[in-house]
Amino acid sequence: MLSRMLHTLRPSPGSTQRRRRVARGNSAGGGTTAGRGTKGQQSRTGRKHAKVGFEGGQTPLLRRLPKLGGFTNKRRIDYEALNIGTLERLLPAGTYTVADLHSRRLLTTNNPVKLLGDGTVTKAFTIEAHAASKAAKEAIHKAGGSISIVKE
């Protein structure tokens, strides 16, 4: 037999509280505006939940945005940028392929690599890349290195 009968079960003391009865006068603590604030759509009776995207009469975001997007260039090539200053700072002079740069964690994606001319180079690097900016080529050649462009 159960130690407690179902008809004797009660909530733990303090776990339930009486609900607040608003709009029953100011002396009851919830009078006047009854917790709805003052004025506005939310304070009126019969208010409905606003439709998704409704902004209170302001032109909604979806109507403010341009109707048609641009286009996606199917031939666009997304390069992973690698600055020559990074090479100077992290690598000793030598010959590096794209695979070497990946193994040394200078590259994080499998996108083609483009060398950019941000920074200065004093070491002679021989580097393989898929593309290089004019400034990067000049800086590496000036330091006694070379860039070979690979096609994949």
Stockholm file with secondary structure:
# STOCKHOLM 1.0

chainA/1-152         MLSRMLHTLRPSPGSTQRRRRVARGNSAGGGTTAGRGTKGQQSRTGRKHAKVGFEGGQTPLLRRLPKLGGFTNKRRIDYEALNIGTLERLLPAGTYTVADLHSRRLLTTNNPVKLLGDGTVTKAFTIEAHAASKAAKEAIHKAGGSISIVKE
#=GR chainA/1-152 SS CCSSCGGGCCCCTTSCCCCCCCSSCGGGTCCTTTTSCSSSGGGSTTCCCCCTTCBTTBCCHHHHSCSSCCCCCTTCCCCEEEEHHHHHHHCCSEEECHHHHHHTTSCCSSSCEEEECCSCCCSCEEEEESEECHHHHHHHHHTTCEEEECCC
#=GC SS_cons         CCSSCGGGCCCCTTSCCCCCCCSSCGGGTCCTTTTSCSSSGGGSTTCCCCCTTCBTTBCCHHHHSCSSCCCCCTTCCCCEEEEHHHHHHHCCSEEECHHHHHHTTSCCSSSCEEEECCSCCCSCEEEEESEECHHHHHHHHHTTCEEEECCC
//
